[in-house]
Amino acid sequence: MNIIICGAGRVGFTIAKILSEQGHSITVIDQSSEDIQKIDDILDVKSIVGKGTYPSILEKANAADADMIIAVTRNDEINMLICQIAFSIFNVPKKIARIRSQDYLNPKFTKVYNKENLPIDVIISPEIEIAKSLQRKLEAPGSLDNVPFANNKIRLLEILIDTNCPIKDIKLNELTKNFPKLDSNIMGVIRDEKFILLKKTDVMLKDDKAYVVINASQMIETLTAFGHTEKISNKILIIGGGNIGFNLAKNLEESFDSARVKIIEKDKKRAELIASQLNNTIVINGDALDEEVLLEANLEEVQTVLALTNDDEDNLMVSVLVEKFAKDNDELSDKRTMALINKPNYSLLQTSLKIDDFIDPRMNTVSCILKHIHKGTIENAYSISNGEYEIIEAEIIETSELVNKELKNSNLPDEIRIGAVLRGEEVIIPRSNFVFKKQDIVVLLAKKDFLHVVENMFRISSI
């Protein structure tokens, strides 16, 4: 595909890198000559210094031949205008815009996004998506991530293999004997910062991060098998009442009746605004770096602390403060800390600072965009290890080469692994004699070099 990306920040750079490595023809536009130079130095893509809203710049980027434009500049209005010009002048078929302002995202005003008004096909709202992701993490205590597939019937869990994990050092082909009723499939692990596909005779080691496709109804059983028996937190403290913190609190109010949520927000006007829009959440105006403010929030009762301010350093320091409180008080030792971090280098501090989970908003946004790139019946995609692998959801239609084939005879390369299949309402972990049927929803793992094979398997037409 010919894809234009407007915006060369962290998200734009990452999307350009992943998509160019997948074989797409990429052009990146940004006003910053410094950001464009960085892309020139590192990536094999075409790059242009200029405004994406200028028709002449889009013309230079061959917008008339583009299949898609992705607007991820730092400005909502610019992203909207880019999509408008791309459609009106160059008739670009698919237009994706990142929009952060909650006012633009109000459901009352969605009718503005159509061909007659603002021709945006896909709106990506990072803050809303991150809030949803955090809520899913809270629903699966003990997991590092929890991603829904196949109408929420199948989940992908990322689970840390710690010292107490009862199934570490056991060969994968022996796990089925130990847990015959468990519908799960270990797709691979991140070990020493690299994703590894495990063979049947391989074992998981301490500090591995395992990616496991499961029957969503067996969430607790799966986590227990991995040695995680943490209970779902219902006493939650959010640091930062920005769009992410506000949306998370709102989501919890609507779907988690037993949740007791508190927000600490430094800005008085913002604190008053979100307090007026939330029903059961307690909003405290103050600086979370002040120990007295944390005490006012009854930190000793809180089970999970989420540091979600716009300042990475504040998020790290708050998490360290919480750890200090926990160290001084044995009753707080099982408190969970999660910190929003935009600067990738800070991830190196996670272990030394004893923060349970770092949240990278960049990869969340990238995954949201990737699922709209693929061809065929692919409905969902989740990026792993900076795009090296993807977990993909797709439907088998009558033209698919998989129809009526046994898994063992499907000639799939080792770099493509079937995780689970939804057939009607039944979740199936396929064995070698499993036969694919029309309308099966398949969740699979694929290495980036083999995504074209996946797209071909799930193409709309055989012509």
HELIX and SHEET records of a PDB file:
HELIX    1   1 ARG A   10  GLU A   21  1                                  12    
HELIX    2   2 SER A   33  ILE A   42  1                                  10    
HELIX    3   3 PRO A   55  LYS A   60  1                                   6    
HELIX    4   4 ALA A   63  ASP A   65  5                                   3    
HELIX    5   5 ASP A   76  SER A   88  1                                  13    
HELIX    6   6 PRO A  107  VAL A  112  5                                   6    
HELIX    7   7 PRO A  126  GLU A  139  1                                  14    
HELIX    8   8 LEU A  172  ASN A  178  1                                   7    
HELIX    9   9 ALA A  216  GLN A  218  5                                   3    
HELIX   10  10 MET A  219  ALA A  225  1                                   7    
HELIX   11  11 ASN A  243  SER A  255  1                                  13    
HELIX   12  12 LYS A  268  GLN A  277  1                                  10    
HELIX   13  13 GLU A  291  GLU A  296  1                                   6    
HELIX   14  14 LEU A  299  GLU A  301  5                                   3    
HELIX   15  15 ASP A  312  ASP A  328  1                                  17    
HELIX   16  16 ASP A  330  LEU A  332  5                                   3    
HELIX   17  17 PRO A  344  LEU A  349  5                                   6    
HELIX   18  18 GLN A  350  LEU A  353  1                                   4    
HELIX   19  19 PRO A  361  LEU A  370  1                                  10    
HELIX   20  20 LEU A  407  ASN A  409  5                                   3    
HELIX   21  21 LYS A  448  PHE A  450  5                                   3    
HELIX   22  22 LEU A  451  MET A  457  1                                   7    
SHEET    1   A 6 LYS A  46  VAL A  49  0                                        
SHEET    2   A 6 SER A  25  ASP A  30  1                                        
SHEET    3   A 6 ASN A   2  CYS A   6  1                                        
SHEET    4   A 6 MET A  68  ALA A  71  1                                        
SHEET    5   A 6 LYS A  94  ARG A  98  1                                        
SHEET    6   A 6 VAL A 122  ILE A 124  1                                        
SHEET    1   B 5 SER A 143  PHE A 149  0                                        
SHEET    2   B 5 ILE A 154  LEU A 160 -1                                        
SHEET    3   B 5 LYS A 209  ASN A 215 -1                                        
SHEET    4   B 5 SER A 184  ARG A 191 -1                                        
SHEET    5   B 5 LYS A 194  ILE A 196 -1                                        
SHEET    1   C 6 ILE A 282  ASN A 285  0                                        
SHEET    2   C 6 ARG A 260  GLU A 265  1                                        
SHEET    3   C 6 LYS A 235  ILE A 239  1                                        
SHEET    4   C 6 THR A 304  ALA A 307  1                                        
SHEET    5   C 6 ARG A 336  LEU A 340  1                                        
SHEET    6   C 6 ASP A 357  ILE A 359  1                                        
SHEET    1   D 5 ILE A 378  ILE A 384  0                                        
SHEET    2   D 5 TYR A 389  GLU A 395 -1                                        
SHEET    3   D 5 ILE A 441  LYS A 447 -1                                        
SHEET    4   D 5 ILE A 416  ARG A 423 -1                                        
SHEET    5   D 5 GLU A 426  ILE A 428 -1                                        
END                                                                             
